[in-house]
Amino acid sequence: MADQKTSGAATPREQAKPSSDGNRSRTYAEIRAAREAKQGAAGPKARTTVNGKKKESWIRSLIYAGIIALIIRTFFFEAFRIPTGSMKNTLLVGDYLFVNKIGYFIETPKYIPFTNIEIPHLHIPTWSIKRGDVVVFEYPGDQDVVVPLQKNVNYIKRCIGLPGDVIQVINKQVYVNGKIFPNPPESILEPDTEKRGTVDPSIFPHGAQWNKDNYGPIRVPKKGMVIPINKDNIDQWQVFIEREGHKVEMGMNDQILIDGKPATQYTVQHDYLWMMGDNRDDSEDSRFWGFAPVDNVIGSGFIVYWSMYDPPSSGQGDGYDPDEVQHFHIRWNRIGHLIR
């Protein structure tokens, strides 16, 4: 009887042993134990790899987003804020707008991004600038300065004159080529007018017997246009010629020298525009600093996407408008306003 073996269920020892053919299903406890053993063997290296892949994916996505944003900003649209009231009431202090950058040109960056370091760039025309367009352009500098004291400073004004146009202001009314240029619908013209013959020494060009309300006539330079120069008008044209890359000097017997050679005339090398603010009595524009090079144009004002007034603590300068209620407020009615 002691040698007799039971021919029924297997003993516990036999249940723990795998079957000889290896096809027996494993219990949940066995599967979990095997998984934990595998993860333990891999150690922290596996977890680091997973986390590293997630971090790498996040960084890659951020880089792609930055590149796309830079391409859009460089070639298509760029956001600007209005700091002064020179374009009231078309544009108000605190308006944030998108500028269409392919409306006039396709342009590669002129400066290294986020710096004022100038680099070689392309400026390829697409569509023509029209009289009356609201244009963003790089400020060419004060009328006495050949190279602007601060580069990459952008202005927004209305284009009044194209290359070759004759501009004149009579009692605040602008004339282009002898015809009235209609005042923009939201422009501001104060009732008081400086009389003709009253001379404003800050008016462009030097020596002009004009003021902001009675100005000109003056012709906007056009590429290929020939300008007579002599000792009587060289003060008006010296900075302009030097901005085009030449050296101007006075020689013997009041002779004008351009790049060391005697000259009685000068041929313009680029096209220029005449810019004015819609707030005619409070605008620093072409009447004071002169012609805007077409090459300086960045784009056209497109749409106001946000507008708020946040008065500066000093109560003056950029961001200040004396006509606004002097506390922070959002102009909901201007959001989505098309610029024209």
C-alpha positions in Angstrom: 0.0 0.0 0.0 2.9 2.3 0.7 4.1 2.0 -2.9 0.7 2.6 -4.4 0.5 5.9 -6.4 -2.7 7.9 -6.8 -3.8 8.2 -10.4 -5.9 11.4 -10.0 -4.9 15.2 -9.7 -1.3 16.2 -9.7 0.4 17.1 -6.4 1.2 20.8 -5.6 4.8 20.2 -6.5 3.8 19.0 -9.9 1.5 22.1 -10.4 4.4 24.5 -9.9 6.5 22.8 -12.5 5.9 23.8 -16.1 4.7 21.1 -18.4 7.2 19.4 -20.5 5.7 20.6 -23.8 5.8 24.4 -22.7 2.3 25.1 -23.9 0.6 25.5 -20.5 -1.0 29.0 -19.9 0.8 31.1 -17.3 -1.1 32.5 -14.3 -1.5 36.3 -13.8 1.0 36.2 -10.9 3.6 34.6 -13.2 3.0 37.2 -16.0 3.3 40.1 -13.5 6.4 38.7 -12.0 8.0 38.2 -15.4 7.2 41.8 -16.4 8.6 43.3 -13.1 11.7 41.2 -13.6 12.2 42.5 -17.1 11.7 46.2 -16.0 14.0 45.7 -13.1 16.7 44.3 -15.5 16.3 47.3 -17.8 16.6 49.7 -14.8 16.4 53.5 -15.0 18.0 53.5 -18.5 14.7 52.5 -20.1 12.7 55.1 -18.2 15.3 57.7 -19.2 14.9 56.7 -22.8 11.2 57.2 -22.7 11.4 60.5 -21.0 14.2 61.6 -23.3 12.1 60.8 -26.4 9.2 62.9 -25.0 11.5 65.8 -24.2 13.1 65.6 -27.7 9.7 65.6 -29.3 8.6 68.7 -27.3 11.8 70.6 -28.2 11.4 69.6 -31.9 7.8 70.9 -31.9 8.8 74.2 -30.3 11.6 74.7 -32.9 9.2 74.0 -35.8 6.6 76.4 -34.3 9.3 79.1 -33.9 10.5 78.6 -37.5 6.9 78.9 -38.9 6.3 82.0 -36.8 9.5 83.6 -38.1 8.6 82.8 -41.7 5.1 84.4 -41.3 6.6 87.4 -39.5 9.3 87.9 -42.1 7.4 87.4 -45.4 3.6 87.7 -44.7 2.3 89.5 -41.7 3.8 91.4 -38.8 2.2 93.0 -35.8 2.7 96.7 -34.9 1.5 99.0 -32.1 0.5 102.6 -32.6 2.5 104.7 -30.1 1.4 108.3 -31.2 -1.6 110.2 -32.5 -0.2 111.2 -35.8 -2.7 109.1 -37.7 -5.8 110.0 -35.7 -8.6 109.2 -36.1 -7.7 106.5 -38.7 -5.4 104.9 -36.1 -5.4 105.6 -32.4 -2.8 105.4 -29.7 -2.8 101.8 -28.5 -4.2 100.2 -31.7 -2.5 96.9 -32.5 -2.5 96.0 -36.2 -1.4 93.5 -38.6 0.7 94.7 -41.6 0.5 93.0 -44.9 4.2 92.5 -45.9 3.6 90.9 -49.4 1.3 93.7 -50.6 4.2 95.6 -52.2 7.3 93.5 -51.9 8.8 90.1 -51.2 11.7 90.8 -49.0 14.3 88.8 -47.1 15.2 90.1 -43.6 17.2 93.4 -43.6 18.4 92.9 -40.0 19.4 89.8 -38.0 16.2 89.0 -36.1 15.8 90.9 -32.8 18.8 93.0 -33.5 19.7 96.2 -35.4 22.5 94.5 -37.3 22.0 95.1 -41.0 22.6 92.2 -43.5 22.4 92.0 -47.3 18.8 91.4 -48.4 16.5 91.2 -51.4 13.6 93.6 -52.0 11.5 92.3 -54.9 8.4 94.4 -56.0 5.1 92.6 -56.2 2.3 95.3 -56.4 2.5 99.0 -56.7 2.0 101.4 -53.9 -1.0 103.7 -54.4 -1.7 107.2 -53.3 -3.8 107.1 -50.2 -2.4 103.8 -48.9 -1.6 103.5 -45.2 2.0 102.4 -45.3 4.5 101.1 -42.7 8.1 102.0 -43.5 11.5 102.3 -41.9 12.1 105.9 -40.8 14.9 107.4 -43.0 16.1 109.8 -40.2 15.9 113.5 -39.4 16.5 115.8 -42.2 20.1 116.7 -41.1 21.2 113.1 -40.5 22.7 110.9 -43.2 22.6 107.7 -41.2 19.7 107.4 -38.7 20.7 107.6 -35.1 18.6 104.5 -34.4 18.0 101.9 -37.1 15.0 99.7 -37.6 12.5 102.4 -36.3 9.2 102.0 -38.1 6.7 104.8 -38.9 3.1 104.5 -40.3 1.7 107.3 -42.5 -0.5 107.8 -45.5 1.2 107.8 -48.9 0.3 111.1 -50.5 2.9 111.4 -53.3 4.5 108.8 -55.6 7.9 109.2 -57.4 7.8 112.2 -59.6 4.6 113.7 -58.1 4.5 117.4 -57.3 3.1 118.1 -53.8 1.7 121.4 -52.5 -0.3 122.3 -49.4 -2.5 125.4 -49.6 -4.3 126.4 -46.4 -4.1 122.8 -45.2 -5.5 121.4 -48.4 -3.1 119.0 -50.1 -2.7 119.1 -53.9 -1.0 116.4 -55.9 0.1 117.4 -59.5 -2.2 120.5 -59.2 -5.3 118.5 -58.2 -7.0 118.4 -54.8 -6.1 115.3 -52.9 -9.2 114.3 -50.9 -8.8 114.4 -47.2 -9.1 111.0 -45.6 -12.6 110.6 -44.0 -11.2 110.4 -40.4 -8.5 112.9 -40.7 -8.1 115.8 -38.3 -7.6 119.4 -39.5 -7.6 122.1 -36.8 -9.3 125.4 -37.8 -6.3 127.7 -37.2 -4.0 128.0 -40.2 -0.5 129.3 -40.5 -0.5 132.0 -43.2 1.5 131.8 -46.3 4.8 133.5 -45.9 5.2 132.5 -42.3 8.4 130.5 -42.2 8.9 127.5 -40.0 12.7 126.8 -39.7 12.0 123.1 -38.9 10.4 122.5 -42.3 12.1 120.4 -45.0 14.2 121.3 -46.9 16.6 123.8 -45.4 15.9 127.3 -46.4 12.4 126.7 -47.6 10.1 129.7 -47.0 7.1 127.4 -46.0 5.2 126.1 -43.0 3.1 123.0 -42.4 -0.2 124.6 -43.6 1.2 126.3 -46.7 3.9 124.2 -48.2 5.6 123.6 -51.5 5.4 123.0 -54.4 8.0 120.3 -54.2 8.7 117.3 -56.5 9.1 113.8 -55.1 12.4 112.4 -56.4 12.2 109.6 -59.0 14.9 107.3 -60.2 16.6 108.9 -63.1 15.4 112.4 -62.3 18.1 115.1 -62.8 18.4 117.7 -60.1 20.4 120.9 -60.8 22.7 121.7 -58.0 24.6 124.9 -57.1 25.9 126.9 -54.2 22.4 128.3 -53.6 20.5 125.0 -53.2 23.2 122.5 -52.1 22.0 122.8 -48.5 18.7 121.4 -49.6 20.2 118.4 -51.4 23.4 117.6 -49.6 22.0 115.1 -47.1 19.8 113.5 -49.7 22.7 112.9 -52.1 24.9 111.6 -49.2 22.1 109.2 -48.2 22.4 107.7 -51.7 26.0 106.9 -50.9 28.0 109.9 -52.2 30.3 112.4 -50.7 29.4 116.1 -51.2 31.9 118.9 -50.7 32.3 122.6 -51.6 35.4 123.2 -53.8 37.2 126.3 -54.9 35.0 129.2 -56.2 31.8 127.7 -54.7 32.1 124.7 -57.0 30.2 121.6 -55.9 32.1 118.3 -55.7 30.4 114.9 -55.7 32.8 112.1 -54.9 35.6 114.6 -55.6 34.4 115.5 -59.1 32.9 118.9 -60.1 29.1 118.6 -60.6 26.3 121.0 -61.6 23.6 118.3 -61.5 22.8 115.1 -59.8 20.9 112.0 -61.1 18.6 110.4 -58.6 19.3 106.7 -58.0 16.2 105.5 -56.2 12.4 106.1 -56.0 10.9 108.0 -53.1 7.5 108.7 -51.5 5.8 111.6 -49.8 4.2 110.6 -46.4 1.8 112.5 -44.3 -0.2 111.8 -41.1 -4.0 112.0 -41.1 -3.7 114.2 -37.9 -2.3 117.0 -40.0 -1.5 119.5 -37.2 0.2 116.9 -35.0 2.2 114.7 -37.4 6.0 114.4 -37.8 6.0 113.6 -41.5 7.6 114.4 -44.9 7.0 118.1 -44.3 9.7 117.9 -41.6 12.1 115.1 -42.5 11.7 114.8 -46.3 11.3 111.9 -48.7 10.8 108.2 -47.7 12.7 105.7 -49.9 10.5 103.1 -51.6 13.1 100.6 -50.5 12.3 101.4 -46.8 8.6 100.3 -47.2 7.7 97.3 -45.1 4.0 96.8 -45.9 0.5 98.2 -45.8 -1.7 98.5 -42.7 -4.4 95.8 -42.9 -6.5 95.3 -39.8 -6.7 96.3 -36.1 -6.7 93.1 -34.1 -6.6 94.7 -30.6 -7.0 98.2 -29.2 -6.6 99.5 -25.7 -5.5 102.7 -24.0 -3.0 102.4 -21.2 -1.7 105.9 -20.3 1.9 106.2 -19.4 2.7 107.2 -15.8 4.6 110.2 -17.0 1.5 111.5 -18.9 3.5 112.3 -22.0 5.5 110.8 -24.9 4.8 107.6 -26.7 1.5 105.9 -25.6 -0.1 109.2 -24.5 -3.1 110.9 -26.0 -4.5 114.0 -24.3 -7.9 113.4 -25.8 -8.4 110.0 -24.3 -9.9 109.2 -20.9 -6.8 108.8 -18.8 -7.3 105.4 -17.4 -6.9 101.9 -18.9 -9.7 100.8 -21.1 -10.2 98.4 -24.1 -11.8 99.7 -27.3 -13.9 96.7 -28.2 -15.5 98.5 -31.1 -12.1 98.8 -32.9 -11.2 95.2 -32.9 -11.5 93.9 -36.4 -11.4 97.4 -37.9 -10.1 97.4 -41.4 -7.5 100.1 -42.2 -8.2 102.4 -45.2 
